[in-house]
Amino acid sequence: MSDVDVTVHLTPDDIVRGLRSDVRTGLTATPKALPPKWFYDARGSELFEQITRLPEYYPTRAEREILAARSPEIAAATGATTLVELGSGSSEKTHLLLEALHRHGSLREIVTLDVSESALRDAASTLAATYDPVSVHGVVGDFTQHLALLPGTPARLVAFLGGTIGNLVPAEREKFLSGVRDVLEDGEWLLLGTDLVKSPDVLVRAYDDAAGVTAEFNRNVLHVLNRELAADFDVASFEHVAVWNEAEQWIEMRLRATRAMEVHVPVVGLTVRFVEGEQLRTEVSSKFRKDRVETELADAGFEIQHWWTDSQSRFGVSLSKAVAR
């Protein structure tokens, strides 16, 4: 089996400090908000996997359709020797891409980045066994903080899939894309998955399914705060809300207080008051049109070489080359 090397840039203590900082900032803001990354403890990750299989949630299936059709073309176009996957988790979503690069004969190295050390070590071991003798490097880190520390030798293909870039607001996207470009040499590659603008009804259903799985996933962030920060949120007193924000072109997930309440978060020394009907924003998920993706990539120093959608034009995958700035 190939060697597995794991580098840790994000420790459990770092994660706890980040949670405390985000809670202190977000719950004292007007309106209140929390970053979506705190959904994903073990239970949250399990719930999200359930979401990806729901009939209303099309992005995972749509992106997989594109990768199934286009991965050989991607491998041929890039000739990538190193695949860098950001936010890799189990790396299942890039299996088709890895297979194509492996069959193409160029794949020599896999770099996976994730915040969970245990998930990353499991994924890295599986990859090392599957793609022997390809070397595998796991990086425990946050793609908003540790891009400059990624290993890997050219020619690299950075994969950022799942529409995850939509969870970043425009200023954050600008910083992220510029950070990726700073890591790459001219001529290296970025493969980006973006959910596309479509009927608000379709979008809202994708984030407010009939079975209530997304509602449970949304409320899971309160369970995380209760467990990690000794908070006393009455989770059942918050209802799930998903709305389309036309002005911003994104879906917002919120938690709405069904009654007035006072919540204590002793670990960070907060007492937080909610009035009945007050909403806590827990996620934004931006939706894109091709011209917007093209502009944001160009501003960061990338030039789109290929643009693909699924058969229903619900999701877009772009392959871009880093160009001289």
N, C-alpha and C positions, 0 to 999 in steps of 0.2 A: 504494500500500500504506500502511496505517496506520503511524504513528510507533511505534517500539519504544524504551522507556526501561528501562534496566537499572541497578538500584542494588545495590551490593555491600556487604553487612554481614558477610560471612563469607569471609575470604581463605584461600588455600592454607595460609598460615602458621598461621592460626587452627585450621584442620582438623588440621594436624599436632600442634599443642599439645593439642587435644582428644583426639586418639588417644593421645598419650603419657600424658596424665592418666588416661584411662579404663583403659589397660593397667596402669599403675602401681597404680591403686586395685583393679581387678578381679582381677588375678593375684596380689595379696597378700591378698585377702579369703578368708574361710572360710565357705561354699564359694566356689571361684573362679567368676567370672562376667564376661562382656563384654556391652556394649550391642549390639543387633542392627544399628545403623546402620553398623557397620564391615564388614558383608557386602558393601556396595554399591559396590565399585569397578566398572570397566567389565565385568569378567568376572562379578562377582556380579549386576550388573543384567541381564546377558544370561541368566544361569541363572534368575533370578527370572521373567523373561519366559517361559522354557520351562516353569517350574512352573505359571504361570497357565493354560497350555494342557493340562496333564496331566488325565487322566480323574478322578483322585482329588481334585484341587484344585478344589472347587466355588465358593469365595467370589467369584472374579472373574466367573464366568458368572452366579451368582445375583444379584450386585449389578447387573450389566449388564441382566439381565431386568427388575429393578425400575425402573432409570432409563429403559429403553426404553418401559415402560408409563406411567411417572409424570412424566417430564420436562415435558410440556406442562402438567400440573397444577401442578407446582412453579413453572414460569414464571408461570402465571396467579395463583397464590396470593401470590407474593412481589413480582411486578412489579419484580424487581431490575434496577437499572441497572448495577451493578458485581458481577461474579463474582470472588471471591477464592478461589483454589485453593491449599491447603496441601500441600506435598510433591508438587508437580505432575508432576515428571518430564517425560514427553512430552505430558501433558495428554490422552492418549487416553481415559482413563476418564471424563472429563467432556465428551467430544465431544457426546453426546446432550443433555446439559444445556445446553451452549452453543448448539446448534442450536435447542433449544426457546426459549431466551431471545431468540435472534436473530429467530426467526419471530414471537415475541410482540411484537417491536418495542421492547422496553425496554432491551436491552443497549447500553451505551455504553462500558464499560470492562472490561478483564480484567486481574486482578492474579494473577501466578503466583509461588509461592515454592518454591525448591528449593535444596539444598546444592551442586549441581553447576552451575557457571557455564556450561560448554559446553553441557550438556543444556538448561539454561534458555534460553540465547540461541537455540538451534535451535528449541525449542518456541515461544518468543515470536515469532520470525520467521514460523513457520508460521501461528500464530494471527493475526498482523497481516495476512498475505496472505489468509487465509480469511474474516476477519470485518471487512475494510475497510468503513467508516471507523471501526470501534471502536478506541479507544486501548488499547495493551497495555503493562503495566508488569511487568517481571521483577524479582524480589527474590531475590538470592543470600543465603540465610540459613537458620537452623534454627528450625523451628516451636516448639521448646522455649525459644528465647532471644529471638527477634526479632519477636514478634507486635505489640508496641507500635509498631514502626517501619513497619508495613504502610501503603502509600498506599491511596487509594480513597475515593470519595465515595458517600454514601447515595443510594438504598437498596442496601445491600450484602447479598449472599448469600455466606457463607463455606462452602466445600465441603471436608470432610475425609472422604475416602472410602477404600475398600479395606480397611476394618477395621483401619487402621493404629493407631487409638486403643487397640486391644488390646495393642499392644507397650509401653504405658505401665502401670506398676503403679498401684494406686489413688491414692496420694499424688501421683504425677505427672499422672494424669488430672485430679485436682482442680485442680492448678495450671494445667494446660493449658486446661481449660474456663473457669476463672475469667479466664485471660489473654485468651481469645477474647472473653468477655463484656465485659471492660474496654475492648476496642477498639471494640466496637459501640455504637451508640445504641439507645435503646429502640425496639422495633419492627423492628429489622433481624434477619437470619436466619442460622441454622446448619443445614446439611445434613450429617448424620453417618451414616456406614456402620459397622455393628456386626455381627460374626459372632455367631451365636446358639448357645446350649448345645444339644447334641444327643448322639446315641450316641457314647461314647468311641471305639468302633471306627471310626466314620466320621471323627471328628476326627483320630485318630492316623494313619489312612491318608492323610489330606490333607497330613500333615507327614512322612510316611515312605513315599514312593511306590515302587512296584515297580521302576521304571526306575532309581532311585537318584539322580535329579536333585537332590532336596532334600538328600541326603547330601553331594553334591558342593558344593552351595550352602553348607551348614553349614560344611564344612571350608575353604571359601574364605576365611573370616576368618583362618585361620592363614597362608594364602598372603599375605594383606594384611600381617600382622605381620612375616612373613619379609622381604617386600619393603621395607616402609616403615620398619621399626625394626631391620633386620639381625638378626632373631631366627633361631633355628635349629630351629624346630619340625619334627619328622619327621611330616609331615602324614598319611602313610599309616598311622601308628601310632595314629591317633584314629578311632574309629568313631562314626557318627551314631546318636543316640538321640532318640526323640520319645515323651513320656509325657504322660498326662492327669493333672493335679493336681486331684483332686476338691475338696479343701478350698479351694483358691484359684480354682477354676473357670477354669483356663487350661491350655493346652498349653505344655509346656516342651521346647525343643530343647537338647540337650546334646551335647558331644563327650566320649567316654569313652576314656581312655588304655588301650591294650591291653597295655602293658608299663610297668614303672617307667622313668622317664627324667628327665633334667635338661635344662632348656631355658634358653638364654641369650638375653637381650634387651638387648644392649649399649647401645643408644641411650638407654634409660631406666635402665641400670645394674642390671638385675635378673637373678638366677638363680632359676629357678622349678622346683621339684621336683614331679613327679607320681608317685604310687604306682600300681601296676597296678589298673585299675578305677576310678580317680578320674575324676570328671566335672566338666567346665567348662560352666556354663550360658551359652548364647549368645542365647537369645530366650525371652520369654514371649509368648503370644498369648491374651489374655483372651477369653472367650466370655460372652455376655450374655443376659439375659431382659429383656423390655420394662420391667418394673417397676424393674429396676436402672438401665437407661438413663434412665428418667424421673426417678428420684431423683437421680442424679448431675447431670443437666442442671438440675433444679430447684435443687439446692444451689448451682450456679454462676450462676443467674439466667436460666434459659431455661425456656420452657413449650412442651412438644410440641404442635404443631398437627396433624400428620399422622404416622402410623406405617404403613409398608408392609413386606411381606415378599415373597419370591419364591413361586412356586407350591408349593414344597415346604417352606416356612417354615424355610429354612436360614440366611437372612441378613436383617437388618433395616436399613432406611433411615428415619431420623427427620428431619422438618422442624420446627425449633423457632424460636420467636420470643424475642428478648431482651426481658425484662420489667423493670419498675422494681424495684429492690432496696431 
